[in-house]
Amino acid sequence: MTEGLLMGDTRFTVLLNPLKKNIVANFAGSIWQALMSLAFVPLYIKFMGIESYGLIGIFATLQAMFVLLDMGLSATLNREMARLSVLPGREEEMRNLVRSLEIIYWCVAIFIGIVVMSISHFIAHYWVKAAQLSPQTIEQAFLIMGFAMVLQWPTSLYRGGIMGLQRQVLLNAINIGLSTLRGAGAVLILWLISPTIQAFFLWQIVISAMDTFILRKSLWRILPSGKENALFQKKLLSGIWRFAAGMSGISILALILTQVDKIILSKMLSLELFGYYAFASMVAMSLGRLFTPVFYSIYPRFTQLAVSIDDQNGLKQLYHKSCQFMSVLILPIAIVVALFSYEIIFLWTQSPTTAERTHLLVSILICGTALNGIMNPPYALQLAFGWTELNVISNILAVIILVPLIIYMATHYGAIGAASAWLILNISYILFLIPIMHRRLLRKEKWRWYWQDVCVPLMAGLSMAVLGRLLLSGSASQFVMSIYLLIISVLTLVATLLSVPTMRSIFYRQLLRIKLVYDSQCH
C-alpha cells in the first residue's frame, strides 16, 4: 500500500524505510505500554486493595485533566521540530525554541504540583468516600502525587520534540524500558518493602525523575549543535501561538469527553466502587493503544493525496483500506472482550469479586472505545483537508449533552449508567458525523463505509464470537477455558479478516507466498 502511494515520486521513496521503521516502532511501543499497564494491575489490587487502586485512578484522571495546561505546546514542538529540521541554518532557532518551551513547561509543572498538594486535604476529607483508607493516608498519597506530577509533567514536551525529529525508534525504546521498569518496579516495592499506596507513589516519583531525565538528555543530544548556548526567546513564541491555540482547543474538548465520567463518579461513588470503574476504564481504553499508531500513520498520507498530489481516486482507495484495516484491527478484540469479559477478567485477576464487579462495565466501555477507534480514519480525512470545524462543533455539542447525561445516568443507574453514556456518545458519532462528513468529502462513499468497511466485518466477527459464547460450557477448567478463548479469538479474527476485500486479498497473497516457499523447498 505504501509503495503504491509513493511510486513515481522519488522525494518520498527515500523516506520509505524510515517511515516503516517509525510505524513499526510506534506499534511496538504502544502495544508494549498497553501490556504493561494491564499486566500489573491485578498485583496492585492484590497488594494494596481496590480502594488504593481507586486513588491510582484519580491520579490518572488528574494527570489527564492537567493536559489542559499543555496549551498545545507539545504538539507545537513536534510540528516545529519537523518543519525546522529540513530548513538550512535553523539550528539555533530549534535549540532556542526547545529552551523557551522547556522553561514554560517546568513553570507549569511546579504550578501543577502546588495545586495538587493544596487540594489534598479537601479531596481526602470531603471528596472521596473511603471505608478502608483513612483521610490521613489519602492526604499523604495526594501530597506525594503532587511531587510525582512535577517530575512527570515535562515528559510530554520532550516526547513531542523527539517525535518531531523523526526519532520514534529511540523514543519507543525509552518508552518500552521505562514502562516496564515503572510497572515491575512498583510490584517489587509493594511486595518486598511496603504494600501501601504511599510506597506506590514514592516509586512514581523515582521513575518519573528517571523518565524526564532520560527524555530530556535524549532530545538535547539529537538536536543539532549550536555555536551559542540555547536561550529563552519570547519572539519565537509569538510565531507559534495560533497553531498551539488550535491544538489546545481540540485537546480540551477531547479531554472533557474522555475524563468527565471519572471526575463525576469519583465524587458520586464510594472509593471502592470507583476503583472498580477505574479498572474497567483502564482495560477498555487500552484498546486505544492499537488505533492511535494507525491514525498517525495514515494522516500524513491523506494529506499528501488530498492536498499535495490531489489524487482523489488514490485518496478514496486509501480511505477505505484504512477503514477496513482499522475494523480488522480493533473489532475482533472488542467483540471477544465484550462477550467474554467475565471469563477474561477472572482468568487474568484470579478474583471472582473483581470479575463480577467489572465485567459488564468493561463490555460497555470497550464497545464505545471500539466505535471511537473506527471513527479515526474519517477524522484523519477531515484534518487532511484542514476541516476542523465539524469535529469542534460536534464535540462542543457532545460536552453540553454528555455531562448532564452522565450525571443523570450515574444517579439512576450507577457506574453502569455512566459507562452507557460513553457508548451512546460514540454511537451518535457513527450515526450523525459520517453522513455530514461525506456530504463534503468523498461524496458517494458513505454507504460503502457503513456496509463494506464497518458492518460486514462487524457481523462476521460477531457471528463467530456469539457462536462461541453459546457453545461455552460453564464447568470448564481454567486451562480449558484459556485454550477455548484463544481459539475463539483466532476464529473471530480470521472471520473478520476474510470479510473485507483489502485484508482478504493480503491474506490470500501471504498464503500463496507461503505455498510457493514450501514448494520450492520440497523440490
C-alpha positions as CSV (number, residue, x, y, z in Angstrom):
1,M,0.0,0.0,0.0
2,T,2.7,2.5,1.0
3,E,4.8,1.6,-2.1
4,G,1.9,2.3,-4.4
5,L,1.4,5.7,-2.8
6,L,5.0,6.7,-3.3
7,M,5.6,5.3,-6.8
8,G,6.8,7.9,-9.2
9,D,7.8,10.4,-6.6
10,T,11.5,10.0,-5.7
11,R,11.2,12.5,-2.9
12,F,9.0,10.1,-0.9
13,T,11.0,7.0,-1.8
14,V,13.9,8.0,0.3
15,L,11.6,8.4,3.3
16,L,10.0,4.9,2.9
17,N,12.4,2.9,5.1
18,P,12.5,5.4,8.0
19,L,8.7,5.7,7.8
20,K,8.3,1.9,8.0
21,K,10.6,1.8,11.0
22,N,8.7,4.6,12.7
23,I,5.3,2.9,12.1
24,V,6.7,-0.4,13.5
25,A,8.3,1.4,16.4
26,N,5.0,3.2,17.2
27,F,3.0,0.0,17.2
28,A,5.6,-1.8,19.3
29,G,5.8,0.9,21.8
30,S,2.0,1.4,22.1
31,I,1.3,-2.3,22.4
32,W,4.0,-2.9,24.9
33,Q,2.9,0.0,27.1
34,A,-0.7,-1.3,26.9
35,L,0.5,-4.7,28.0
36,M,2.5,-3.2,30.9
37,S,-0.5,-1.1,32.0
38,L,-2.6,-4.3,32.1
39,A,-0.2,-6.9,33.3
40,F,0.5,-5.5,36.8
41,V,-3.0,-4.2,37.7
42,P,-4.1,-7.5,39.4
43,L,-1.0,-7.4,41.6
44,Y,-1.6,-3.7,42.5
45,I,-5.1,-4.6,43.7
46,K,-3.8,-7.8,45.4
47,F,-1.2,-5.9,47.4
48,M,-2.9,-2.6,48.1
49,G,-6.7,-3.3,47.8
50,I,-9.3,-1.8,45.4
51,E,-9.6,1.5,47.3
52,S,-5.9,2.2,46.8
53,Y,-6.3,1.4,43.1
54,G,-9.2,3.9,43.1
55,L,-6.6,6.5,44.2
56,I,-4.4,5.5,41.3
57,G,-7.4,6.0,39.0
58,I,-7.9,9.5,40.4
59,F,-4.2,10.1,39.9
60,A,-4.5,9.1,36.2
61,T,-7.6,11.4,35.8
62,L,-5.7,14.4,37.4
63,Q,-2.8,13.8,35.0
64,A,-5.2,13.8,32.1
65,M,-7.0,16.9,33.2
66,F,-3.8,18.9,33.6
67,V,-3.2,18.3,30.0
68,L,-5.3,21.4,29.6
69,L,-2.3,23.3,30.8
70,D,-0.2,21.9,27.9
71,M,-1.9,24.6,25.7
72,G,-0.9,22.6,22.6
73,L,2.8,23.2,23.3
74,S,4.0,19.6,23.0
75,A,2.1,19.2,19.6
76,T,3.6,22.5,18.5
77,L,7.1,21.5,19.4
78,N,6.5,18.3,17.4
79,R,5.5,20.3,14.3
80,E,8.2,22.9,14.6
81,M,11.0,20.4,15.0
82,A,9.8,18.6,11.9
83,R,9.5,21.8,10.0
84,L,12.7,23.5,11.1
85,S,14.8,20.3,10.8
86,V,14.6,20.4,6.9
87,L,15.4,24.1,6.6
88,P,19.1,25.1,6.4
89,G,20.5,27.4,9.1
90,R,17.8,26.9,11.7
91,E,19.9,25.1,14.2
92,E,20.0,28.0,16.7
93,E,16.3,28.6,16.3
94,M,15.5,24.9,17.1
95,R,17.6,25.0,20.2
96,N,16.2,28.3,21.4
97,L,12.6,27.1,20.8
98,V,13.2,24.0,22.9
99,R,14.7,26.0,25.7
100,S,11.9,28.6,25.6
101,L,9.1,25.9,25.8
102,E,11.1,23.9,28.3
103,I,11.2,26.8,30.8
104,I,7.5,27.4,30.4
105,Y,6.8,23.7,30.9
106,W,8.8,23.5,34.1
107,C,7.0,26.5,35.5
108,V,3.7,24.8,34.7
109,A,4.9,21.6,36.3
110,I,5.7,23.4,39.5
111,F,2.3,25.1,39.4
112,I,0.6,21.7,39.0
113,G,2.4,20.2,42.0
114,I,1.4,23.2,44.2
115,V,-2.3,22.8,43.1
116,V,-2.4,19.0,43.8
117,M,-0.7,19.4,47.2
118,S,-3.0,22.3,48.0
119,I,-6.2,20.3,47.3
120,S,-5.0,17.1,49.0
121,H,-6.8,18.0,52.3
122,F,-10.1,18.8,50.6
123,I,-10.0,15.6,48.5
124,A,-9.1,13.4,51.4
125,H,-11.8,14.8,53.8
126,Y,-14.6,16.0,51.5
127,W,-14.4,14.4,48.1
128,V,-13.6,10.7,48.1
129,K,-15.7,8.2,50.2
130,A,-13.3,5.7,51.6
131,A,-14.1,2.8,54.0
132,Q,-10.7,1.2,54.5
133,L,-8.2,4.0,53.9
134,S,-8.1,6.8,56.4
135,P,-8.2,10.5,55.4
136,Q,-4.7,10.9,56.6
137,T,-3.5,8.1,54.3
138,I,-5.3,9.6,51.3
139,E,-3.9,13.1,52.1
140,Q,-0.4,11.7,52.3
141,A,-0.9,10.0,48.9
142,F,-2.0,13.2,47.3
143,L,0.9,15.1,48.6
144,I,3.2,12.5,47.1
145,M,1.2,12.7,43.9
146,G,2.0,16.4,43.6
147,F,5.7,15.7,43.6
148,A,5.3,12.9,41.1
149,M,3.4,15.1,38.8
150,V,6.0,17.9,38.9
151,L,8.6,15.4,37.7
152,Q,6.3,13.6,35.2
153,W,4.7,16.6,33.5
154,P,7.6,17.7,31.2
155,T,7.9,14.3,29.6
156,S,5.2,15.1,27.0
157,L,7.2,18.1,25.8
158,Y,10.4,16.1,25.4
159,R,8.4,13.3,23.6
160,G,6.9,15.9,21.2
161,G,10.4,17.2,20.3
162,I,11.8,13.7,19.8
163,M,8.8,12.7,17.6
164,G,9.2,15.9,15.6
165,L,12.8,15.0,14.8
166,Q,11.6,11.6,13.5
167,R,13.3,9.5,16.1
168,Q,10.4,7.3,17.0
169,V,12.6,4.2,17.3
170,L,14.6,5.9,20.0
171,L,11.5,7.3,21.7
172,N,9.7,3.9,21.8
173,A,12.8,2.1,23.1
174,I,12.8,4.6,26.0
175,N,9.0,4.2,26.5
176,I,9.2,0.4,26.5
177,G,12.1,0.4,29.0
178,L,10.6,2.9,31.3
179,S,7.0,1.4,31.2
180,T,8.4,-2.0,32.1
181,L,10.5,-0.5,35.0
182,R,7.6,1.5,36.2
183,G,5.2,-1.5,36.5
184,A,7.7,-4.2,37.6
185,G,9.4,-1.8,40.0
186,A,6.1,-0.9,41.6
187,V,5.2,-4.5,42.1
188,L,8.6,-5.3,43.7
189,I,8.3,-2.2,46.0
190,L,4.8,-3.4,47.1
191,W,5.9,-7.0,47.5
192,L,9.3,-6.6,49.2
193,I,9.1,-3.2,51.0
194,S,5.6,-1.9,51.8
195,P,2.2,-2.8,50.3
196,T,0.8,0.8,50.7
197,I,-0.4,3.5,48.4
198,Q,2.3,5.8,49.8
199,A,5.1,3.4,48.7
200,F,3.5,3.1,45.2
201,F,3.5,6.9,44.7
202,L,7.0,7.2,46.1
203,W,8.2,4.9,43.4
204,Q,6.3,7.0,40.8
205,I,8.5,9.9,41.9
206,V,11.6,7.9,41.3
207,I,10.6,6.6,37.9
208,S,9.2,9.9,36.8
209,A,12.5,11.6,37.6
210,M,14.3,8.9,35.5
211,D,11.8,9.3,32.7
212,T,12.2,13.0,32.5
213,F,16.0,12.9,32.8
214,I,16.4,10.3,30.0
215,L,14.0,12.0,27.6
216,R,15.5,15.5,28.2
217,K,19.0,14.2,27.7
218,S,18.0,12.3,24.5
219,L,16.2,15.3,23.0
220,W,19.2,17.7,23.6
221,R,21.6,15.1,22.3
222,I,19.8,14.7,18.9
223,L,19.2,18.4,18.4
224,P,21.7,20.0,16.0
225,S,24.7,21.6,17.7
226,G,24.8,25.3,18.0
227,K,27.6,27.9,18.4
228,E,26.0,29.5,21.4
229,N,24.0,28.3,24.4
230,A,20.3,28.0,23.9
231,L,18.3,31.0,25.2
232,F,14.7,31.8,26.1
233,Q,13.3,33.9,23.3
234,K,9.9,35.4,23.6
235,K,9.7,36.3,19.9
236,L,9.7,32.6,19.0
237,L,6.5,32.0,21.0
238,S,4.7,34.7,19.0
239,G,5.1,32.8,15.8
240,I,3.6,29.5,17.1
241,W,0.7,30.6,19.3
242,R,-2.1,30.3,16.7
243,F,-1.3,26.6,16.0
244,A,-0.8,26.0,19.7
245,A,-4.2,27.6,20.5
246,G,-6.0,25.5,17.9
247,M,-4.5,22.2,19.1
248,S,-5.3,23.3,22.7
249,G,-8.9,23.8,21.8
250,I,-9.2,20.3,20.3
251,S,-7.4,18.7,23.2
252,I,-9.6,20.4,25.8
253,L,-12.8,19.1,24.2
254,A,-11.4,15.6,23.8
255,L,-10.2,15.6,27.3
256,I,-13.6,16.6,28.8
257,L,-15.3,13.9,26.8
258,T,-12.9,11.1,28.0
259,Q,-12.5,12.2,31.6
260,V,-15.7,13.8,32.8
261,D,-17.2,10.5,33.7
262,K,-14.3,9.7,36.1
263,I,-14.5,13.2,37.7
264,I,-18.2,12.9,38.3
265,L,-18.0,9.3,39.6
266,S,-15.1,9.9,41.9
267,K,-17.5,12.2,43.9
268,M,-20.7,10.1,43.5
269,L,-19.3,6.6,44.1
270,S,-17.5,5.2,47.1
271,L,-13.8,4.8,46.6
272,E,-14.2,1.1,46.3
273,L,-16.7,1.3,43.5
274,F,-14.7,4.0,41.8
275,G,-11.7,1.7,41.9
276,Y,-13.7,-1.0,40.0
277,Y,-14.8,1.7,37.5
278,A,-11.2,2.9,37.1
279,F,-10.1,-0.7,36.5
280,A,-12.8,-1.3,33.8
281,S,-12.0,2.0,32.1
282,M,-8.3,1.2,32.0
283,V,-9.0,-2.1,30.3
284,A,-11.3,-0.6,27.7
285,M,-9.1,2.4,27.0
286,S,-6.1,0.2,26.4
287,L,-7.7,-0.6,23.0
288,G,-6.7,2.9,22.0
289,R,-3.1,1.9,22.0
290,L,-3.9,-0.1,18.8
291,F,-5.6,2.6,16.7
292,T,-3.5,5.6,17.7
293,P,-0.4,4.5,15.7
294,V,-2.7,3.9,12.7
295,F,-4.0,7.4,12.9
296,Y,-0.5,8.9,13.0
297,S,0.5,6.8,10.0
298,I,-2.5,7.5,7.7
299,Y,-2.9,11.2,8.5
300,P,0.1,12.4,6.5
301,R,-0.8,10.0,3.6
302,F,-4.2,11.5,3.4
303,T,-2.7,15.0,3.4
304,Q,-0.4,14.1,0.6
305,L,-3.1,12.7,-1.6
306,A,-5.7,15.3,-0.7
307,V,-3.5,18.4,-0.9
308,S,-0.1,17.9,-2.3
309,I,-0.9,15.4,-5.1
310,D,-4.7,16.0,-5.4
311,D,-5.3,12.3,-6.2
312,Q,-8.9,11.8,-5.4
313,N,-9.0,8.2,-6.7
314,G,-5.9,7.2,-4.7
315,L,-7.4,9.0,-1.6
316,K,-10.6,7.1,-1.9
317,Q,-8.8,3.8,-2.1
318,L,-6.6,4.5,0.8
319,Y,-9.5,5.8,2.9
320,H,-11.4,2.5,2.5
321,K,-8.3,0.4,3.0
322,S,-7.6,2.3,6.2
323,C,-11.1,2.0,7.5
324,Q,-11.1,-1.8,6.8
325,F,-7.7,-2.2,8.4
326,M,-9.0,-0.4,11.5
327,S,-12.1,-2.6,11.7
328,V,-10.0,-5.8,11.4
329,L,-7.5,-4.4,14.0
330,I,-9.9,-3.5,16.8
331,L,-13.3,-5.2,16.2
332,P,-12.2,-8.8,16.9
333,I,-10.6,-7.8,20.2
334,A,-13.6,-5.6,21.3
335,I,-16.1,-8.3,20.4
336,V,-14.3,-11.1,22.2
337,V,-13.7,-9.0,25.3
338,A,-17.3,-7.7,25.4
339,L,-18.8,-11.2,25.1
340,F,-16.3,-13.0,27.4
341,S,-15.5,-10.2,29.8
342,Y,-16.2,-12.1,32.9
343,E,-14.1,-15.1,31.9
344,I,-11.2,-13.0,30.7
345,I,-11.1,-10.8,33.9
346,F,-11.4,-13.8,36.1
347,L,-8.6,-15.7,34.4
348,W,-6.5,-12.5,34.5
349,T,-7.0,-11.4,38.0
350,Q,-8.0,-14.7,39.7
351,S,-10.6,-12.7,41.6
352,P,-14.3,-13.6,41.1
353,T,-15.2,-10.4,43.0
354,T,-13.3,-8.2,40.6
355,A,-14.7,-10.1,37.6
356,E,-18.3,-9.8,38.9
357,R,-18.0,-6.1,39.7
358,T,-16.3,-5.0,36.5
359,H,-17.2,-7.4,33.6
360,L,-20.3,-5.5,32.5
361,L,-18.5,-2.2,32.8
362,V,-15.7,-3.5,30.6
363,S,-18.2,-4.8,28.0
364,I,-19.9,-1.5,27.7
365,L,-16.8,0.7,27.8
366,I,-14.9,-1.3,25.2
367,C,-17.8,-1.2,22.8
368,G,-17.7,2.6,23.0
369,T,-14.0,2.7,22.6
370,A,-14.1,0.4,19.5
371,L,-16.6,2.7,17.8
372,N,-14.4,5.7,18.7
373,G,-11.5,3.9,17.0
374,I,-13.5,3.2,13.9
375,M,-14.0,7.0,13.6
376,N,-10.3,7.7,13.5
377,P,-9.8,7.4,9.7
378,P,-12.7,9.7,8.9
379,Y,-11.3,12.1,11.5
380,A,-7.9,11.9,9.8
381,L,-9.5,12.7,6.5
382,Q,-11.2,15.8,7.9
383,L,-7.8,17.1,9.2
384,A,-6.1,16.3,5.9
385,F,-8.5,18.8,4.2
386,G,-8.0,21.3,7.0
387,W,-11.6,20.9,8.1
388,T,-11.6,21.1,11.9
389,E,-15.0,22.8,12.4
390,L,-17.1,19.6,12.2
391,N,-15.0,18.0,15.0
392,V,-15.0,21.1,17.2
393,I,-18.7,21.8,16.8
394,S,-19.7,18.1,17.4
395,N,-17.5,17.9,20.5
396,I,-19.0,21.1,21.9
397,L,-22.4,19.7,21.4
398,A,-21.3,16.4,22.9
399,V,-19.9,18.1,26.0
400,I,-23.2,20.0,26.5
401,I,-25.2,16.8,26.3
402,L,-22.8,14.3,27.8
403,V,-22.2,16.0,31.2
404,P,-25.8,16.1,32.3
405,L,-26.4,12.7,30.7
406,I,-23.6,11.2,32.8
407,I,-24.9,12.8,36.0
408,Y,-28.5,11.5,35.3
409,M,-27.4,8.0,34.3
410,A,-24.9,7.7,37.2
411,T,-27.6,9.0,39.7
412,H,-30.2,6.5,38.5
413,Y,-28.1,3.5,37.3
414,G,-24.7,4.0,39.0
415,A,-21.4,3.2,37.2
416,I,-23.2,1.2,34.5
417,G,-25.2,4.3,33.6
418,A,-22.1,6.4,33.3
419,A,-20.4,3.8,31.1
420,S,-23.5,3.6,28.9
421,A,-23.2,7.4,28.3
422,W,-19.8,6.8,26.7
423,L,-21.3,4.1,24.4
424,I,-24.2,6.4,23.4
425,L,-21.8,9.2,22.6
426,N,-19.8,7.1,20.1
427,I,-22.9,5.6,18.6
428,S,-24.1,9.2,17.9
429,Y,-20.8,9.9,16.2
430,I,-21.3,6.9,13.9
431,L,-24.9,7.8,13.0
432,F,-24.6,11.6,12.6
433,L,-21.0,12.6,11.8
434,I,-20.3,10.2,8.9
435,P,-23.3,11.4,6.8
436,I,-22.4,15.0,7.4
437,M,-18.7,14.4,6.5
438,H,-19.5,12.6,3.3
439,R,-21.7,15.4,2.0
440,R,-18.5,17.4,1.6
441,L,-15.6,14.9,1.4
442,L,-15.5,11.8,-0.8
443,R,-19.1,12.0,-1.8
444,K,-20.9,8.8,-2.7
445,E,-18.6,6.8,-0.3
446,K,-20.9,7.0,2.7
447,W,-22.8,3.7,2.2
448,R,-19.6,1.9,1.2
449,W,-18.1,3.0,4.6
450,Y,-21.2,1.8,6.5
451,W,-21.5,-1.5,4.8
452,Q,-18.2,-2.7,3.5
453,D,-15.8,-1.0,5.9
454,V,-17.8,-1.5,9.2
455,C,-21.0,-3.6,9.1
456,V,-19.7,-6.6,7.2
457,P,-16.6,-7.1,9.4
458,L,-18.7,-6.4,12.5
459,M,-21.3,-9.0,11.6
460,A,-18.6,-11.6,10.6
461,G,-16.7,-11.2,13.8
462,L,-19.9,-11.0,15.9
463,S,-21.4,-14.2,14.4
464,M,-18.3,-16.2,15.2
465,A,-17.9,-14.9,18.8
466,V,-21.7,-15.2,19.6
467,L,-21.5,-18.9,18.4
468,G,-18.5,-19.4,20.7
469,R,-20.5,-17.8,23.6
470,L,-23.4,-20.1,23.0
471,L,-21.2,-23.2,22.9
472,L,-19.3,-22.2,26.1
473,S,-19.5,-24.7,28.9
474,G,-19.6,-23.1,32.4
475,S,-17.9,-26.2,34.0
476,A,-14.6,-25.9,32.1
477,S,-11.4,-25.7,34.0
478,Q,-9.3,-22.5,33.8
479,F,-6.8,-24.2,31.4
480,V,-9.5,-25.4,29.1
481,M,-11.2,-22.0,29.3
482,S,-7.9,-20.3,28.3
483,I,-7.5,-22.5,25.3
484,Y,-11.1,-22.1,24.3
485,L,-10.9,-18.3,24.5
486,L,-7.7,-18.4,22.4
487,I,-9.4,-20.5,19.7
488,I,-12.5,-18.2,19.7
489,S,-10.3,-15.2,19.4
490,V,-8.3,-16.6,16.4
491,L,-11.5,-17.7,14.7
492,T,-13.1,-14.3,15.3
493,L,-10.0,-12.5,13.9
494,V,-9.9,-14.8,10.8
495,A,-13.7,-14.3,10.2
496,T,-13.3,-10.6,10.4
497,L,-10.2,-10.5,8.2
498,L,-11.8,-12.6,5.5
499,S,-14.9,-10.5,5.4
500,V,-13.2,-7.3,4.0
501,P,-11.8,-7.2,0.4
502,T,-8.5,-5.5,1.3
503,M,-7.5,-7.8,4.1
504,R,-8.7,-10.9,2.3
505,S,-6.5,-10.2,-0.7
506,I,-3.5,-9.6,1.5
507,F,-4.3,-12.8,3.4
508,Y,-4.5,-14.8,0.2
509,R,-1.3,-13.4,-1.1
510,Q,0.5,-14.4,2.1
511,L,-0.9,-17.9,1.9
512,L,0.2,-18.1,-1.8
513,R,3.7,-16.9,-0.8
514,I,4.0,-19.5,1.9
515,K,2.9,-22.2,-0.5
516,L,5.5,-21.1,-3.1
517,V,8.2,-21.1,-0.5
518,Y,7.1,-24.5,0.7
519,D,7.0,-25.9,-2.8
520,S,10.5,-24.5,-3.6
521,Q,11.9,-26.2,-0.5
522,C,10.3,-29.5,-1.3
523,H,11.7,-29.5,-4.9
